[in-house]
Amino acid sequence: MSDPRDDYDDYPDDECGNCGGEGFTYDCIDGCCLNAEDGCELCAHRCDWCNPRKPKVPDNEIVALRQILADALSNPESHS
């Protein structure tokens, strides 16, 4: 399946085709939300195109990666 962002590359000033560059989208229901035309904070969702959720790396993996990097930087001759 193709990436839906590919269909919206023609927006000026690098605006997002999903949210217009705001970073959030709204799923407001007319008649239920206070401001359904502009969006309310209860219906706000992160834009998956321009503001995707960053993956959470477990702390033990971060410590291990930092140690690998520290070892590589402290002894550059062992990796040549």
C-alpha positions, 0 to 999 in steps of 0.5 A: 500500500502506498504512503498517503503522504505521497498524494499531498506533496503539492502543498505550499510552504511544506504544509502537511496535507493531513493537518495543514501544518498544525501538528494535530487533527480533530475528529469533532462531531457537529452538535456534540462539540463546542467548536466543531468547525475549528476543533476542540481539545477533547477531539484533538489527535496527533497528526500521524504524518508530520507529528508521529509518535516517537518510538519509546526505547527501553531504558536498558537498551539506552544504557547498553547503546551508550556503553557501546558508543563510549567504548567505540569513542574511547578506543578508536584503534580497535575498530579500524 
